[in-house]
Amino acid sequence: MKKLLSLLAVVWLTGRSLSAAPAVEPPGTAGDLILATTTSLQDSGLLDVLLPRFEAASSHRVKAIAVGSGEALRMGEQGNADVLIVHSPADEEKFMAAGYGKDRKELMRNDFVLVGPEVDPAGVRGRPVLDALRAVFLKGAIFLSRSDGSGTDKKERDLWKRAGFEPKGRWYLETGQGMAETLRIASEKAGYTLTDRGTFLSLTGRLDLRVLVEGEKELLNVYHVITVNPGRFPETNISGAEALMDFLMSPAIQTFIGQFGREKYGAALFSPSLKGPGDGPVR
């Protein structure tokens, strides 16, 4: 009987303690914030530094989902994200025109570069990018494509179209992977690929690839931060999305972005857009 009474007492006390404990906040409420972002930005390591700082300075917790820009925009169109960081300007403009986005601001920029093995079998080093792609095509040199609907993938396909070729064949390998993994495969296969400079720099020392084509205006790579329209999706955490946008666009964080990677890689991975959308970055 004593054992039974003791057991009942434990059960009663346990029930009291559980009922008195604060409820765990379920996902999607209050401070939870879903950020759909590009794999290139995730691979750069910048978010690993910025997001904890934002969380420490606010009441919001961020869940970052790294996908291609195309998939990130689709998440916004379906109301499955609160805020986006993407780099596919034409698709972003369609997204905003359709009313899926509330605000869009230029966050930062870098550039795309064509990389390949030191031996450069297609002889593209220093050539204009369209000429370089023609040389790769005519040589049938190995080329790695992300083929994932990302901003980088859209840029690559646009460049091929402008070069006058439809890339296909055994030499043209589609990875369906993010930028870092595509670069690793290109390195292993001694092939060419188009990449954003930030991801390439972040993998310095781990790739047997060189920058062979760079510096053209058409290779500019611009990142925007977009808040999803709460008028379209009432459940959107617009307060968190706007807080993150304000944080990223603040002078202190913009300055930090402009310095990120400089000490480790010898060059900044991104150039901040301190003057705001359309004004370009501070060089």
TIVODO-138465 format. One record per residue: chain; residue in one letter; x, y, z of N, C-alpha, C in turn; residue number from 1. Coordinates in steps of 0.1 Angstrom, whole numbers. Example, Ala and Ser with C-alpha at 12.3 -4.5 7.8 and 13.67 -1.06 7.14 Angstrom:
2
unit, code, nxx, nyy, nzz, caxx, cayy, cazz, cxx, cyy, czz, pos
A, A, 132, -57, 78, 123, -45, 78, 132, -33, 78, 1
A, S, 128, -22, 71, 137, -11, 71, 129, 0, 79, 2
***
This chain:
283
unit, code, nxx, nyy, nzz, caxx, cayy, cazz, cxx, cyy, czz, pos
A, M, 8, -12, 0, 0, 0, 0, 9, 13, 0, 1
A, K, 19, 12, 8, 28, 24, 9, 35, 26, -5, 2
A, K, 39, 15, -12, 45, 17, -25, 35, 23, -35, 3
A, L, 22, 18, -34, 12, 23, -43, 9, 38, -41, 4
A, L, 8, 42, -28, 6, 56, -25, 18, 65, -30, 5
A, S, 30, 59, -28, 42, 67, -33, 42, 68, -48, 6
A, L, 38, 58, -55, 37, 58, -69, 27, 68, -74, 7
A, L, 15, 68, -67, 5, 78, -71, 9, 92, -68, 8
A, A, 17, 94, -58, 22, 108, -55, 32, 112, -65, 9
A, V, 40, 103, -70, 50, 107, -81, 43, 111, -93, 10
A, V, 32, 103, -97, 25, 106, -109, 18, 119, -108, 11
A, W, 12, 122, -96, 5, 135, -94, 15, 146, -95, 12
A, L, 27, 145, -88, 37, 156, -89, 42, 158, -103, 13
A, T, 44, 147, -110, 49, 148, -124, 39, 155, -132, 14
A, G, 26, 152, -131, 16, 159, -138, 15, 174, -135, 15
A, R, 17, 177, -122, 17, 191, -118, 29, 198, -125, 16
A, S, 41, 192, -125, 52, 199, -130, 51, 201, -145, 17
A, L, 46, 191, -152, 44, 193, -167, 34, 203, -170, 18
A, S, 23, 204, -163, 13, 213, -166, 17, 228, -162, 19
A, A, 26, 229, -153, 31, 242, -149, 42, 247, -158, 20
A, A, 49, 238, -165, 60, 242, -174, 55, 250, -186, 21
A, P, 62, 260, -190, 58, 268, -202, 57, 260, -214, 22
A, A, 48, 262, -223, 46, 255, -235, 57, 258, -245, 23
A, V, 62, 248, -252, 72, 250, -262, 65, 257, -274, 24
A, E, 70, 268, -279, 64, 275, -290, 65, 267, -303, 25
A, P, 53, 264, -309, 53, 256, -321, 59, 263, -333, 26
A, P, 64, 256, -343, 70, 262, -355, 60, 271, -362, 27
A, G, 65, 282, -368, 56, 291, -375, 49, 301, -367, 28
A, T, 52, 302, -354, 45, 312, -346, 56, 322, -341, 29
A, A, 51, 333, -336, 59, 343, -329, 72, 346, -336, 30
A, G, 83, 342, -330, 96, 346, -335, 102, 337, -346, 31
A, D, 95, 326, -350, 101, 318, -361, 100, 325, -374, 32
A, L, 111, 324, -382, 112, 331, -394, 119, 322, -404, 33
A, I, 112, 320, -416, 118, 311, -426, 124, 319, -437, 34
A, L, 137, 317, -439, 145, 324, -449, 148, 314, -460, 35
A, A, 144, 317, -472, 147, 309, -484, 159, 316, -491, 36
A, T, 170, 309, -492, 182, 316, -497, 189, 307, -507, 37
A, T, 199, 313, -514, 206, 305, -524, 217, 297, -518, 38
A, T, 220, 286, -525, 231, 277, -520, 244, 284, -521, 39
A, S, 246, 293, -531, 259, 300, -532, 261, 309, -520, 40
A, L, 250, 316, -515, 252, 324, -503, 254, 315, -490, 41
A, Q, 247, 304, -489, 250, 295, -478, 264, 290, -478, 42
A, D, 269, 286, -490, 282, 280, -491, 293, 290, -488, 43
A, S, 290, 303, -490, 300, 313, -487, 304, 314, -472, 44
A, G, 295, 310, -464, 297, 311, -449, 292, 323, -443, 45
A, L, 287, 333, -451, 283, 346, -446, 271, 344, -437, 46
A, L, 261, 336, -440, 249, 334, -432, 253, 328, -418, 47
A, D, 263, 320, -418, 267, 313, -406, 271, 324, -395, 48
A, V, 275, 335, -400, 280, 346, -391, 268, 356, -389, 49
A, L, 261, 359, -399, 251, 370, -398, 238, 365, -390, 50
A, L, 233, 353, -393, 221, 349, -387, 221, 348, -372, 51
A, P, 232, 342, -366, 233, 342, -351, 233, 356, -345, 52
A, R, 239, 365, -352, 240, 379, -347, 226, 385, -347, 53
A, F, 218, 382, -358, 205, 387, -359, 196, 381, -348, 54
A, E, 197, 368, -346, 189, 362, -335, 193, 367, -321, 55
A, A, 205, 370, -319, 209, 375, -306, 204, 389, -304, 56
A, A, 202, 397, -315, 197, 411, -314, 182, 412, -315, 57
A, S, 175, 401, -317, 161, 402, -319, 154, 390, -312, 58
A, S, 140, 390, -313, 133, 379, -307, 130, 368, -317, 59
A, H, 136, 369, -329, 133, 359, -339, 143, 348, -341, 60
A, R, 138, 337, -344, 147, 325, -347, 146, 323, -362, 61
A, V, 157, 321, -369, 157, 319, -383, 160, 305, -387, 62
A, K, 151, 300, -396, 154, 287, -403, 157, 290, -417, 63
A, A, 170, 288, -421, 175, 291, -434, 174, 278, -443, 64
A, I, 167, 279, -454, 166, 268, -464, 174, 272, -476, 65
A, A, 185, 265, -479, 193, 268, -490, 189, 260, -502, 66
A, V, 185, 267, -513, 181, 261, -525, 185, 271, -537, 67
A, G, 182, 267, -549, 185, 276, -560, 175, 288, -559, 68
A, S, 179, 299, -566, 170, 311, -566, 156, 308, -571, 69
A, G, 155, 299, -581, 142, 296, -587, 133, 289, -577, 70
A, E, 139, 279, -569, 131, 272, -559, 128, 282, -547, 71
A, A, 137, 291, -544, 134, 300, -533, 123, 309, -537, 72
A, L, 122, 314, -549, 111, 322, -554, 98, 314, -554, 73
A, R, 99, 301, -558, 87, 293, -557, 82, 291, -543, 74
A, M, 91, 290, -534, 87, 289, -520, 79, 302, -516, 75
A, G, 84, 313, -520, 77, 326, -518, 63, 326, -524, 76
A, E, 63, 321, -536, 50, 321, -544, 39, 312, -537, 77
A, Q, 44, 302, -529, 35, 293, -523, 33, 297, -508, 78
A, G, 39, 308, -504, 37, 312, -490, 45, 303, -480, 79
A, N, 55, 296, -485, 63, 287, -476, 76, 293, -471, 80
A, A, 77, 306, -473, 89, 314, -467, 84, 328, -464, 81
A, D, 91, 334, -455, 88, 347, -450, 97, 358, -457, 82
A, V, 109, 354, -460, 118, 363, -466, 128, 356, -475, 83
A, L, 132, 362, -486, 141, 355, -496, 154, 363, -498, 84
A, I, 165, 356, -500, 177, 363, -506, 180, 355, -518, 85
A, V, 179, 362, -530, 181, 355, -543, 189, 364, -552, 86
A, H, 193, 358, -563, 201, 365, -573, 197, 361, -587, 87
A, S, 184, 363, -590, 179, 361, -604, 170, 372, -607, 88
A, P, 176, 384, -611, 168, 396, -612, 156, 396, -621, 89
A, A, 156, 389, -633, 145, 389, -641, 133, 381, -635, 90
A, D, 136, 370, -628, 126, 362, -621, 121, 370, -609, 91
A, E, 130, 377, -602, 125, 385, -591, 115, 396, -595, 92
A, E, 118, 402, -606, 109, 413, -611, 95, 407, -614, 93
A, K, 95, 395, -620, 82, 389, -622, 75, 385, -609, 94
A, F, 83, 381, -599, 77, 378, -586, 71, 390, -580, 95
A, M, 78, 401, -581, 72, 414, -575, 60, 419, -583, 96
A, A, 61, 418, -596, 49, 423, -604, 37, 414, -602, 97
A, A, 38, 402, -598, 27, 393, -596, 21, 395, -582, 98
A, G, 28, 403, -574, 23, 406, -560, 27, 397, -549, 99
A, Y, 37, 388, -552, 41, 379, -542, 51, 385, -532, 100
A, G, 57, 396, -536, 67, 402, -527, 62, 416, -522, 101
A, K, 66, 419, -510, 62, 433, -505, 73, 443, -508, 102
A, D, 85, 440, -503, 96, 449, -505, 108, 442, -511, 103
A, R, 116, 448, -519, 128, 442, -525, 139, 452, -525, 104
A, K, 150, 449, -519, 161, 458, -518, 174, 451, -522, 105
A, E, 183, 458, -529, 196, 453, -533, 204, 451, -520, 106
A, L, 208, 439, -518, 216, 436, -506, 231, 438, -508, 107
A, M, 236, 432, -519, 250, 431, -522, 252, 426, -536, 108
A, R, 265, 425, -540, 267, 420, -553, 282, 415, -554, 109
A, N, 284, 405, -563, 298, 402, -567, 297, 399, -582, 110
A, D, 304, 390, -587, 304, 387, -601, 305, 372, -604, 111
A, F, 301, 368, -615, 303, 354, -620, 316, 354, -627, 112
A, V, 322, 342, -626, 335, 340, -633, 335, 326, -639, 113
A, L, 342, 324, -650, 343, 311, -656, 356, 305, -651, 114
A, V, 355, 294, -645, 367, 287, -640, 370, 274, -647, 115
A, G, 382, 270, -646, 386, 257, -653, 400, 253, -648, 116
A, P, 405, 242, -654, 418, 237, -650, 429, 246, -655, 117
A, E, 440, 246, -648, 452, 254, -652, 456, 252, -667, 118
A, V, 455, 239, -671, 460, 236, -685, 451, 242, -695, 119
A, D, 438, 245, -692, 429, 252, -701, 428, 246, -715, 120
A, P, 423, 234, -716, 423, 227, -729, 415, 234, -740, 121
A, A, 405, 242, -737, 398, 249, -747, 404, 263, -750, 122
A, G, 414, 267, -743, 421, 280, -746, 412, 292, -743, 123
A, V, 405, 292, -732, 395, 303, -729, 401, 314, -721, 124
A, R, 413, 313, -715, 419, 322, -706, 419, 337, -712, 125
A, G, 413, 346, -705, 413, 360, -709, 404, 364, -720, 126
A, R, 396, 355, -726, 388, 358, -737, 374, 363, -732, 127
A, P, 367, 370, -740, 353, 374, -736, 345, 362, -734, 128
A, V, 336, 363, -724, 329, 351, -720, 321, 343, -731, 129
A, L, 315, 350, -740, 308, 344, -751, 318, 336, -760, 130
A, D, 329, 342, -763, 339, 336, -771, 344, 323, -763, 131
A, A, 346, 325, -750, 351, 314, -742, 341, 302, -743, 132
A, L, 328, 304, -742, 319, 293, -743, 318, 287, -757, 133
A, R, 320, 295, -767, 321, 289, -780, 333, 280, -782, 134
A, A, 344, 284, -776, 356, 276, -776, 354, 263, -769, 135
A, V, 347, 263, -757, 344, 251, -750, 335, 242, -758, 136
A, F, 325, 247, -764, 316, 240, -773, 323, 233, -784, 137
A, L, 331, 241, -792, 338, 235, -803, 348, 225, -800, 138
A, K, 354, 227, -788, 364, 217, -784, 358, 205, -778, 139
A, G, 346, 206, -773, 339, 195, -766, 346, 193, -753, 140
A, A, 351, 203, -746, 357, 202, -733, 347, 200, -723, 141
A, I, 350, 193, -712, 341, 190, -701, 336, 203, -695, 142
A, F, 323, 204, -694, 317, 216, -687, 306, 211, -677, 143
A, L, 307, 216, -665, 298, 213, -655, 287, 223, -653, 144
A, S, 274, 219, -654, 263, 229, -652, 255, 225, -640, 145
A, R, 251, 234, -632, 243, 232, -620, 229, 226, -624, 146
A, S, 223, 231, -635, 210, 226, -640, 200, 225, -629, 147
A, D, 199, 235, -620, 190, 234, -608, 180, 245, -608, 148
A, G, 180, 253, -618, 170, 265, -618, 175, 276, -609, 149
A, S, 187, 276, -605, 193, 287, -597, 196, 299, -605, 150
A, G, 199, 310, -598, 203, 322, -605, 216, 320, -614, 151
A, T, 225, 312, -609, 237, 309, -616, 234, 301, -628, 152
A, D, 225, 291, -627, 220, 283, -638, 213, 291, -649, 153
A, K, 205, 300, -644, 198, 309, -654, 208, 318, -662, 154
A, K, 218, 323, -654, 228, 331, -661, 236, 323, -671, 155
A, E, 240, 311, -667, 248, 302, -676, 240, 299, -689, 156
A, R, 227, 296, -688, 219, 292, -699, 217, 304, -708, 157
A, D, 216, 316, -702, 214, 328, -710, 227, 331, -718, 158
A, L, 239, 329, -712, 251, 331, -719, 253, 321, -730, 159
A, W, 249, 308, -728, 250, 298, -739, 241, 303, -751, 160
A, K, 229, 307, -748, 220, 312, -758, 226, 323, -766, 161
A, R, 232, 333, -759, 238, 344, -766, 250, 341, -774, 162
A, A, 257, 330, -769, 268, 325, -777, 264, 318, -789, 163
A, G, 251, 314, -790, 246, 308, -802, 247, 293, -802, 164
A, F, 248, 287, -790, 248, 272, -790, 239, 267, -779, 165
A, E, 234, 255, -782, 226, 248, -772, 235, 236, -766, 166
A, P, 240, 238, -754, 249, 228, -749, 243, 214, -746, 167
A, K, 248, 204, -752, 244, 191, -749, 254, 181, -755, 168
A, G, 254, 169, -749, 264, 160, -753, 271, 154, -741, 169
A, R, 280, 144, -744, 287, 138, -733, 296, 147, -725, 170
A, W, 301, 158, -732, 310, 167, -726, 303, 177, -716, 171
A, Y, 289, 178, -717, 281, 187, -709, 275, 179, -698, 172
A, L, 280, 181, -686, 275, 173, -674, 266, 182, -665, 173
A, E, 254, 177, -662, 245, 184, -654, 245, 178, -640, 174
A, T, 249, 186, -630, 250, 180, -616, 237, 180, -608, 175
A, G, 228, 190, -611, 217, 191, -602, 220, 195, -588, 176
A, Q, 232, 200, -586, 237, 203, -572, 239, 218, -570, 177
A, G, 242, 221, -558, 246, 235, -555, 259, 239, -560, 178
A, M, 263, 251, -558, 275, 257, -564, 288, 250, -558, 179
A, A, 289, 248, -545, 301, 242, -539, 303, 228, -545, 180
A, E, 292, 220, -545, 294, 206, -550, 297, 206, -565, 181
A, T, 291, 215, -572, 294, 215, -587, 309, 219, -589, 182
A, L, 314, 228, -581, 328, 232, -582, 337, 220, -579, 183
A, R, 333, 213, -568, 341, 201, -565, 342, 191, -576, 184
A, I, 330, 189, -582, 330, 179, -593, 338, 184, -605, 185
A, A, 337, 197, -608, 345, 203, -619, 359, 201, -616, 186
A, S, 363, 203, -604, 378, 201, -600, 382, 187, -603, 187
A, E, 374, 178, -598, 377, 163, -600, 378, 159, -614, 188
A, K, 370, 165, -623, 369, 161, -637, 377, 170, -646, 189
A, A, 384, 180, -640, 392, 189, -648, 383, 196, -658, 190
A, G, 372, 201, -654, 362, 207, -663, 360, 222, -660, 191
A, Y, 353, 228, -669, 349, 242, -667, 336, 244, -661, 192
A, T, 333, 255, -654, 320, 258, -649, 319, 273, -647, 193
A, L, 306, 278, -646, 304, 292, -643, 300, 292, -628, 194
A, T, 306, 301, -620, 304, 302, -606, 303, 316, -601, 195
A, D, 297, 319, -590, 298, 332, -584, 312, 332, -577, 196
A, R, 318, 344, -577, 331, 345, -571, 332, 342, -556, 197
A, G, 321, 345, -549, 321, 343, -535, 323, 329, -531, 198
A, T, 315, 320, -537, 316, 306, -534, 330, 300, -538, 199
A, F, 335, 305, -550, 348, 300, -554, 359, 305, -544, 200
A, L, 358, 317, -540, 368, 322, -530, 367, 314, -517, 201
A, S, 355, 311, -513, 353, 304, -500, 359, 290, -500, 202
A, L, 362, 284, -512, 368, 271, -514, 382, 272, -518, 203
A, T, 388, 283, -516, 403, 285, -519, 411, 274, -512, 204
A, G, 420, 268, -520, 429, 258, -515, 423, 244, -516, 205
A, R, 410, 243, -519, 404, 230, -520, 400, 225, -534, 206
A, L, 403, 234, -544, 399, 231, -558, 411, 233, -567, 207
A, D, 412, 224, -577, 423, 225, -587, 417, 232, -599, 208
A, L, 412, 244, -597, 406, 253, -607, 412, 267, -606, 209
A, R, 411, 274, -618, 416, 288, -618, 405, 296, -624, 210
A, V, 405, 309, -621, 396, 319, -627, 402, 322, -641, 211
A, L, 395, 319, -652, 400, 321, -665, 393, 332, -673, 212
A, V, 381, 335, -669, 373, 346, -676, 366, 354, -665, 213
A, E, 368, 367, -665, 362, 376, -655, 361, 390, -659, 214
A, G, 355, 398, -651, 355, 413, -653, 346, 419, -663, 215
A, E, 337, 412, -669, 328, 418, -679, 315, 422, -672, 216
A, K, 309, 433, -677, 297, 439, -671, 286, 429, -670, 217
A, E, 285, 420, -681, 274, 411, -681, 276, 399, -671, 218
A, L, 287, 399, -664, 289, 388, -654, 286, 393, -640, 219
A, L, 280, 405, -639, 276, 411, -626, 266, 402, -620, 220
A, N, 267, 400, -607, 258, 391, -599, 253, 398, -587, 221
A, V, 240, 401, -588, 233, 410, -578, 224, 402, -569, 222
A, Y, 225, 404, -556, 217, 397, -546, 206, 407, -541, 223
A, H, 194, 403, -540, 183, 411, -534, 177, 404, -522, 224
A, V, 173, 411, -512, 165, 406, -501, 150, 410, -504, 225
A, I, 141, 400, -503, 127, 403, -506, 118, 398, -494, 226
A, T, 109, 406, -490, 99, 402, -480, 87, 397, -487, 227
A, V, 81, 386, -483, 69, 380, -489, 57, 388, -484, 228
A, N, 48, 390, -494, 37, 399, -492, 26, 393, -482, 229
A, P, 24, 399, -470, 14, 394, -461, 0, 395, -466, 230
A, G, -2, 405, -475, -15, 406, -481, -19, 394, -490, 231
A, R, -9, 387, -495, -11, 375, -502, -12, 363, -493, 232
A, F, -3, 363, -483, -2, 352, -473, -3, 357, -459, 233
A, P, -15, 358, -453, -17, 364, -440, -8, 358, -429, 234
A, E, -4, 345, -430, 3, 338, -420, 18, 342, -420, 235
A, T, 22, 350, -431, 36, 354, -432, 41, 361, -420, 236
A, N, 53, 358, -415, 59, 365, -404, 65, 378, -409, 237
A, I, 57, 388, -412, 62, 400, -418, 71, 408, -409, 238
A, S, 67, 408, -396, 75, 416, -386, 89, 410, -386, 239
A, G, 91, 397, -386, 104, 391, -386, 111, 393, -399, 240
A, A, 104, 392, -410, 110, 395, -423, 115, 409, -425, 241
A, E, 108, 418, -420, 112, 432, -421, 123, 435, -411, 242
A, A, 123, 429, -400, 134, 430, -390, 147, 425, -396, 243
A, L, 147, 414, -403, 159, 408, -409, 163, 417, -421, 244
A, M, 154, 422, -429, 158, 431, -439, 165, 444, -434, 245
A, D, 159, 450, -423, 165, 462, -417, 179, 459, -412, 246
A, F, 180, 447, -406, 193, 443, -400, 203, 442, -411, 247
A, L, 200, 435, -422, 209, 433, -433, 213, 446, -440, 248
A, M, 204, 455, -440, 206, 468, -447, 212, 479, -438, 249
A, S, 214, 476, -425, 220, 486, -416, 234, 489, -420, 250
A, P, 239, 501, -417, 253, 504, -421, 263, 495, -415, 251
A, A, 261, 491, -402, 271, 482, -396, 272, 469, -403, 252
A, I, 261, 463, -406, 261, 450, -413, 266, 451, -427, 253
A, Q, 262, 462, -434, 267, 464, -448, 282, 466, -448, 254
A, T, 287, 473, -438, 302, 474, -437, 308, 460, -434, 255
A, F, 302, 452, -426, 307, 439, -423, 307, 430, -436, 256
A, I, 297, 431, -443, 296, 423, -456, 307, 427, -465, 257
A, G, 310, 440, -466, 321, 445, -474, 335, 440, -470, 258
A, Q, 336, 435, -458, 349, 431, -453, 350, 415, -452, 259
A, F, 338, 409, -453, 338, 395, -450, 346, 387, -460, 260
A, G, 355, 379, -455, 364, 370, -463, 377, 377, -467, 261
A, R, 379, 390, -464, 391, 397, -469, 403, 391, -461, 262
A, E, 402, 389, -448, 413, 384, -440, 417, 370, -444, 263
A, K, 407, 362, -446, 409, 347, -448, 413, 344, -462, 264
A, Y, 406, 351, -472, 408, 347, -486, 416, 358, -494, 265
A, G, 419, 369, -488, 426, 380, -495, 418, 389, -503, 266
A, A, 405, 387, -503, 395, 395, -510, 381, 393, -504, 267
A, A, 373, 404, -504, 360, 403, -499, 352, 395, -508, 268
A, L, 342, 387, -503, 334, 378, -511, 323, 385, -518, 269
A, F, 319, 397, -511, 307, 405, -517, 310, 419, -515, 270
A, S, 304, 427, -523, 304, 442, -522, 291, 447, -518, 271
A, P, 290, 454, -507, 277, 458, -502, 270, 469, -510, 272
A, S, 257, 470, -509, 250, 480, -516, 245, 491, -506, 273
A, L, 255, 498, -501, 252, 507, -490, 243, 519, -494, 274
A, K, 243, 522, -507, 234, 533, -511, 220, 529, -514, 275
A, G, 217, 516, -513, 204, 511, -516, 202, 506, -530, 276
A, P, 190, 502, -533, 187, 496, -546, 190, 505, -558, 277
A, G, 196, 500, -568, 199, 507, -580, 211, 516, -580, 278
A, D, 216, 520, -568, 227, 529, -568, 241, 522, -569, 279
A, G, 241, 508, -568, 253, 501, -569, 261, 501, -556, 280
A, P, 270, 492, -555, 278, 490, -543, 289, 501, -542, 281
A, V, 294, 502, -530, 305, 511, -527, 318, 503, -530, 282
A, R, 326, 507, -539, 338, 500, -543, 350, 504, -535, 283
***
